Amino acid sequence: MPAAARQLLSAVRSKLLALFRRPQLERDLDDELGFHLAMREQRFAEGGAGPREARLAAVRKLGNPVALKEEIREVWTFRQLETLAQDFRFALRVLRQNPGFTSVAVLSLALGIGANAAMFSFVSGVLLRPLPYPAPERLVQLTGAWPKGAVVAAQELSRTMDVAGFSNGEEFNLTGQGEAVRLEGSTVSASFFSVLGARPELGRTFDAGDDRPGRDRIVVLSHALWQSRFGGDRATLGRTIVVEGTPREVVGVMPPGFRFPRAAAQLWVPLRLDPGKSDDYWGFGWMPVVARLKPDATLAQASQELRPMIGRIAALFPWPAPMWNADAEALPLQANLVRDVRRPLVVLQAAVGIVLLIACANVASLLLSRAASRRKEIALRAALGASRGRILRQLLTESVALSLLGGLLGVALAGLAVRGLKLVLPADASGFSQVAVDGGVLAFVTALSVLSGLWFGLAPAASASRVDLAVSMKAGGRRATTPSGARLRGSFIAAEVALAVVLAVGAGLLIRTLFSLSQVDPGFRTAQVLTVRVSPNPATCSERAACVALYAELVRRTRDLPGIGDVAVANAVPLCGQEPLLPVEMEGHPIRETDPTPPLLWAGAVTPAYFRLMEVPLLRGRGLEEADTETSEPVVLVSAATARRYWPGEDPIGKRIRVMWDMDWRRVVGVVGDVRQFELSGRAPDVISGALYMPYPQAVALDRQVPKVMSLFARASSDAPEVALRLRGLAASVNPDVPVGEVRPMQTVVRASVAEPRSMTWLFACFAACALLLAAIGTYGVISYATGERAYEIAVRMAIGATRREILGLVIQSSLRLVLVGLVLGIAAALVLGRTLSGFLYGVEPTDPLTFAAVVGLLVLTALVAGYIPGRRAAGLDPVRSLRLD
């Protein structure tokens, strides 16, 4: 190390040590100065001077001891840090002497900073935190859907990526371990764990070839499943368990933090890759694909490779697939995983940012008002030699100290808010359960507090530091605000109101959306309808007749329960997001070679009582009947929207639909009302072009088998818990190896379907309420202070004949003037920024006049209340006493 660097490090070390040895160094400094003074005094005495003359001469020779101490301290300590510490100590004393002002300011800032810290915890934990895998920036996801054969081909063809396929949100039965349960998991290619770079906590993951027939009967467990179902027993490794009716050996347990592809994943089983079964290899089980860039590859190179590679893979399909994955691309995995929650979180973070801006503007206006009462103090400092820069620094230190106190309280509020937000935000959102106020959030709060203190303190400090000594000293203890200070205070209040308008309009639009959703007719009735999911093993439903008989028996025994009316089964519960899709050909609409895919219809498999139980109206033709069996003519019902789309102006009864792999056509025998299967708003995946219903004995799923996992629907005489318990117990008793889910009222299902818009609405409403409260407090504070400043003017007006009502009106006019300026600015901003919420709205436009009118009325009412209280106080002044005091 160079000598200069060693000297610098030594000096820094000495100064740092001096910070902790200050008392001893001060004593040594006093002793040294005393020694030098005594030596000089002794020399002058030896020269013939008397004791007093020798003392004075020694002091003159040595110089000002205070100045000497300051010079020496700058050598052996960080003078700037000491000065800053002194400023902070003084700032805390000043704030302690004004508890009312300090409490209001700290609470305002704590509210803004705490809300920002809470939301930043979610933004950081979900959007910014790297994935918990080695080199996460090299993980990508290939968009589109990939059959098993395409995944294998991509593994062989790609020169820039290591590729793995996985199913997203698959379910498995676990039996033989106590009560049969339905678990969420994923089927994955053998390279899945190695591509992610995930290592097991116990045992191993999958090796190359483990996804081939004969080697695929193994399973990897999640840490949570290992703990809950196997007691954390290490002997679980090597044990054989039954998963979806298939014995599988447990070869590994993943660590607690591994949650891919979903947080609820509890086990992973290998894909079964058998090229000899062409239908399964190329036609079923289409899945997402994750990949890791090879060491010398970039994302751009992978994207360039993808398009020609897809063309080569499409040529391998056993049928023409010219448009397969034509728009596929390689995207960073983390960005793709959080794409659904990114926009809501960013919008909510912007909303709490506005709350903080309002809080800062509020405190800035309070500081401006307080600075007017401190003009004499500041003038005295200037008269004693303090420069404007020194005064400005001290005032900014007070602002930062105030903000840090608000940040300290805000951290406590953020911890409570995070727990509350976890209850409000959708429970299955990506990564929400792992969010916490961690070190990164604390660093964010600290930086935010300092920046906020500087931001809201700069304008008041700059205004207060410009002092006219003569005017300030002459003003005595009276408040005296300059016109520029009054204008600055007014601009802060106008800004507060404008920002509050933006939040209030956003909250109003979302409330209107929630109300519109509550008025939507979903196409079915929910009153006293219970549903429970039943999940037989493949072996239980290996034959169509066995599966049909199982559910027929379940329906018969359920109907015999006391308190139960109609009973039906269906393969999907409305508004639960299930997608039982089938590729079909519609009569009159032949499939062309240029079509990327055949039409995909949502395909319900139901028993005849389903439409009566759910009160789905039959619009034309007949409904499904018990006579529609496996051996009878294949028939279907279509939704009204499907009939309008494919046979406009024609009678759909008698038209035919063919599932792509079937030889037989199915005849349309009826048209039923539209049911909102996915969202109350009516949105559905773009790939779905209609809906049909098949009688369960004739039904078919994508695997070309009868649907096995079904939901039992029952209309109960009440929603009493004992009815639900009897229903679930009966379903489980039909076959002990058939997992049965929780019984849910359909009303609960409908409420859960609007959980996301409801949480967004209430959060926005809370932020808007905070903004309005802060704006009201700020308006009241400014009007109250301004009214106090105008006491002499008001007394003169009253002395020459002004009535109390006129004085009250004068003050209220001042309040209205401030608020109206903010209203104009806020409405203009809301008209522009409101469009960012358009993706969250339903049944209302971003420029909805009723919402804007309600917000304007609310803000005008706020202005009237904020002006009424100081106006009443001003109207009650004694003019004679006020004039005498002045």
Summary of the structure (lengths in Angstrom):
residues: 886
radius of gyration: 37.7
end to end distance: 71.4
largest distance: 136.8
contacts: 2956
relative contact order: 0.10
helix: 56%
strand: 14%
